[in-house]
Amino acid sequence: MKILYLDLGMGAAGDMLAGALLALLDEPARADFLRRFNAAMPEGVHADALTAAQCGVTGLRFSVQVHGEEEHEGGAAHHSHHHHHGHAGLMEIGEVLAGMDLDDGVRDDVLAVYEAIAAAESEVHGVPVTEIHFHELGALDAVADITAVAMLLRTLGPVRVVASPVAVGSGTVRCAHGLLPVPAPATALLLRGIPALAGDLTGELCTPTGAALIGHFAAEYGTMPAMTAERVGCGFGTKEFPERPNCVRAVLGEAFEQGAAPQPSASRQGGTREELIELRCNLDDMTAEEIGFAMERIYAAGAVEAFTIAAGMKKNRPGVLLTALCRREERGTVLAALFAHTTTLGVREAVLTRYALERATETVQTALGPVRRKTADGFGVHREKWEYDDLARIARQQGMTIGEVRNVLETEENGR
């Protein structure tokens, strides 16, 4: 089960959360996300992922420009940067979102976050929700931050989202309504039911946007659960603190249970991910026939893959490196087969992660008779291949080459 853990020891803001989640993607996926995200944004809104570093820690800053000007949310006292924006109510926010090319689920998430903020503002000011007009929260840069977090969470696909207690800071913050205590009244209401602490820093660490996003997406709070981390990302705010990086840290990984054997898990992109044990040994005193028989027995013992590559040995003797991959539960039997059927005196072990396309076989009725076709799907890839044994059987029966058989099948398939 995939888990996302959010370390909020320096608070939470929309741009910091977006940066941390974006940092969990590899470079190609990150570039693809930014392309899709910017294509969905209203005219004049553009986002970039900027490399950032504080106190020796590196990560990303999610930078949004609105008509060429950048706004800043991450870090303390963010409110003062937004006063020049116009006001917008929930209806106007809905109209903006309706004009954006978003999945319905993402649009619903963004609206839910804004509805939570509106409800908090309504309670603070004692007016109906319909009369609430957002200041900085309704600005296009905040729309971008919230939308980015919603899209990234759907891209990453965690089953559980766990957050640490939220650091909110202390002191006061100046906003459109005057000098207010930290956390600001709306933020304090949005944090109801969420573990929070002031910490030892003066200033506003958790923004209303950050509080609303955590309240909407996080289902559990506390220390990091038992998990095997796969990726770690840091999303930075613009304000810097001495001797402390101002960032949200996100950890993405798989749930870990003591003593439980990891099972293949489905990727959100299709395909599977599983843990495999790699067993390797060097051989220089076995014949090719003996090695072939050993590999046969290694497969019979439970190996999912076995192969050899040429290797240079001691005293300049040519040899082979024999590698077997197996699941954890078959390690004992595969290891025993390696020692029983080879001359090795030692086997090396490593733990690997294997990503694989999901494979299937179907039988297609063709002019040349039934032919099996193998398919493989996942990670944005689809492949098809005719079963070689069937191609060879037809070639023998019809006096054709395998290439000719394949051409007949493909021509028939294209004509359907």
N, C-alpha and C positions, 0 to 999 in steps of 0.2 A: 504494500500500500504506500503510495507516494505521500510524503508529508512536507509541508512548507512551514519552517519555523522563522518567526520574525523577532529579532532582537531589538527592542525599542528602548534600550538604556539611554539613548539620547533623544527620545521623543519620537514623534511621528508627524510628517507633513506629506502632502500629496506628491511633491516632486521627489522627495527622498525615498518614498515607497516605490514610486515608478522606477527610479534609478536602480534601486536594489534588485527589483524583479527583472529589469532589463539586463542587469549584469549576470543573471543566471543563464542567459542564452549565449550560445557560441556566436562567433562573428557573423557567419552566414545567416543564422536565424535572427540575429539582432538587426542586420541590414534589411532582411525581409520584413521584420515587424515594423521598423521605422517607415519603410516604403508603404506598407498597408495603412499604418496609422496616419501618416501625413496625407495620404489620398483620401482618407475619411474625414479629415478635419475641415472646418469651415474656411472659406477663403481668407487668406492673411495670417493663418495660424500654421506654424511650422516647428517641429521638434527635432532636436539632435541629442545624441549621447556623447557627452564630453568626458574625456578622461580626467579624473580628479584624484588628488592625493592630499592627505592631512596626517601629520604625526607618523609618517612612514607607512600608512595604510592607503592602498589604491582602490579605486572603484570608478563609478560613473556618476555624473551629474546629469539629470534629465532637464535639458534646457529648452524652454518654450519661448518662441518669439511671436508676438502678436503685432502684425503690421511693422515688422522690423525692430520692435522694442522687446527686450527681455524683462520678464517679471521675476521676482524672487519670493519664494515661499519658505523654503527649508531654512530652519534656524530660528533664533529668537526674534521677537518684535517684527514679525512679517507683515502685520496689518498696515503699518505706516506706508507701505509701498503701493497700496492699492486705492488710495482715495480718489484718484483721478478717473477711475472707471465709472461708467454709468450704472444705474440700478436695473435689476431684472428680477421678475417674479418667477414662480414655478412655471407659469404658462409660457413665458418667454424662453425659459430654459428648455421646456419641452419642444418648443418650436425649433430651437437650435438643433436639438438632438434629432428631431424628425427629418431635418435636412441633411443629416450625416449618414453615410453609408456604413451602418453598424449592424451586427447581428442583433436579433431581437433580445437575446439574453443579456448582451452587453448594455444595450439601451435601457433595459429594465433595471440592471444593477446601478447604472449612473443615476437614473431617476430616483431609485430607492435611497441612494446616498444623499441626494439633494432634498428629498422629502424628510429624511432624518434631521438634516441641518435646519430646514424650515420649521419643523416641529419644535426644535430646541429654541430657535430664535423667537418663535411664537410664544413659548412659555416664558422666556426671559422678558419680553417686551409687553406681554399681556394683550396681544392682538391676535385675531384669527390668522390661520396659516395663509389664507388667500391675500392677506394684506402685507405679508412679509416680502420685502424687496432686498435682494442680496446686494452687497457691496463687492468687496473683493472676491467673495465666494461665487458670485455669478459671472465673474470675468472669464473671458475666453481661455486664459491660461489655466484657471482652475478647472474649467470644463475639460481641458486637455489632460491635466494631471489625473483627474478621476477616471476619465475614459481610458487612459493608458493603463492604469492599475487594473481596471475591469478586463481589458483585452489581454493583458499579460497573464492574469490569473487563469483565463480560459486557455491561453496558449500553453502554459506550464502544466495545467491540469492536476493540481494536488487534490487528493481526497480529503485530507485534513489540513486545516490552517491553524497553527498554534502560535500565540504571541506571548512575549514576556510581559510583565507589568510595565506600564507606560510611564516614562519619566516626563513630567509636565513642567518642571522648572519652578521658580518662585519669584516673588516681587510683583511688579506691576507692568502692564503693557498699555501703550496708547493706541487707541483705535478710533474709528469714526464717531463713537459715542462718548469718547473721553478717556480718562485714565482708569483702567480696570485692573482688578487683582488677577494674578496668574494662578490657576488656569482661568481664562476668560469665561464669563458666565455660560455662554452657549457651549463652550468646550467642556466645562464641568458637567453640564447636563448630558452631553453626548457620551461622556465617560461613565455614566451610571452603569453599574454591573461589570465594569472592566477594572481589574486591579491596576492601581496607579500609585506613583510616589513622586514627591517633590524633587528629590535628589539634592545635590549640593551646588547647583548652578543657578545663577540669577538670570531671569529672562524667560520668555515663552518658548518652550521646547515642543509642545504638542499643539498643533493648529486645529481649528474646527474641522477642516477637511481631513486631516490625518485621523482625528478621533472618529469621524463618521465612517471613514474607510475601514478602520480596524473593527469598529462595532458591527459593520455589515458583513465583512468577510471572515473574521476570525471566529472560530467556534469554541476554542479552548484557550486558557491562559495559564502560564506558569513557566517552569524551566523547560529546557529543550527535552523532548521525549526521546526514548530509546530509538535511535535511527542511524542508518548508515548514510553519511553525507555524500552526495554526488557532486554538488556544485555549491559554492558560497559566493554571494555577491554583496557589494556595499553600495548604497545610494547616498550621496553626499548632499547636504544643504550648503547654502552660500556663506553662512556665518561660520567663523572659525573660533575655536576655544583653545586656550593654552593647554598643551599636554593631553589633549583628548580629541580624537577624530569625531566630527559632527556628522554621523551617518547612521542610517538604518542598515542592519546586517540581515540578509536573508539566507537561509540554509535550506536547500532542497535535497531530499533523499528518500530512502525507503525505510519503512518501519522495521525495527529489529527486535526479535524476541529471542531471549537466551535459550539456546538449545534447539531452536527451530531451524530446519533446513530451508533456505531461501527457494522460492518457487518462481518459475517464469512468470513475469507480469506483463500485461499488455501496455504498450505505449499509447499515449494520446494520438500519436501520428500513425498508429497501426504498427504491426510488427510486435516482437517480443524482446524483453530484456531479462537475462538470467545470469546467475553466478555460476562459473565453471571452475573446476580445479585443473591446473595444467601440471602434468607430470612429464619430466624430461630426463633422458639419459644418453650418454655417448657410447657408441659401440665401434670397435675396430677389429674384432676377432670372430665375426659371424659371417656366414655366407649369405648371399642374397636370398636363397631359398629359405634359410633359417629365419631371417628377418621377416620375410613374407608370412611364414607360418606364425611367428610371434605376433604380428599385427592382426592376423585372423583371430588369435586367442584373446588379444586385448580388446578387440571389438566385441567378442562374445562375452567378455567380462563386464561390459557396460559402457565402454568408451563411446562418446558421441562423435569424436574425430580422432584419427591417428595418421601421422605422416612422418616422412623422413626427409632430411636435407643433408647434403654433403658437408662434412666437417673435417678439418685438419686435426690430427691427434698428436700425442706425444711421439717422439722419435720420427717425426715427419711421416707418420703412417696415415693414409687416407681412411676415413671412417664415415659414420653417419650419426646425426643427431635425431633420435627417435622421440617424438612428442605425442602424448596422448591427452585428450581433453575429456573430462567426465564431470558428472554432477557429484555434489558432495557425498550423497548417499552411496555412490558406487566407487568412491575413492579406494576403499579397502580391497575390493575384488580386482580393480584395475591395477593397483599397486602390486598385489600378489601375482598377477599375470605377468607383469613386467619382470619381476625377479625370477619367476618360474621359467619363462620362455626366452629370456635373453641372458647374456653373460655379464650384465652390468653388476657393479659392486655398490652402486648408489644411485638414488633417484632424487632429482630436485623438484620442489613443489612451489607453485605460485597460484594466487587466486586472481581470476580474470572476470571481466564482465563481457558477455557476448550479446550483441544486438542482432536479431535475425528477422528476416521477412517471414510472414505467415504463409505457409505453403499448403497447397491443396492439389488434388488430382481429379480430373473429370474425364469421362469417356465420351468421345465425339463420334457420331456415326458419319462416315465419309464414303465417297465413291469407291475407295479402296478397302472399305471395311471399318470396323471399330478401331479407333486410335486413341490412346490415352494422351491427355494434354495436362502438363503441370503448370500451375500458376503460383506466383509469389507476390505478396502485397505488403506494403508498410513503408513508413517514413517517406511518403510521397512518391513511391515507386510501384509500378505494376509491370510484371514480366510474365511471359508465356513461353513454353517450350514443349515441343512434341517429345514424347517418350522415345528414347533412342532404341530400346529393344523392339518397340512396335515398328519403327521405321526400318530397322534391320530385317525384321520378319517379313514385311511387305516387299522389301527390295529383293530378298531371296525368292519369294513366291512369284513375283512379277518379272524377275530378270531385269530390274532397274537399279540405278545407283541410289544411294541414300539422298543425294542432292535432288534427284529427279522426283523421288517420293515426296520430299519436303516441298518442292515447287508445286506439285499437284495439290497437296493439302492446303497450302497458302493461297493458291489461286482460287480454289473452291471456297475457302473461308472468306476471302475478299469479295467474292461474288454474292455472298448471302446478304 
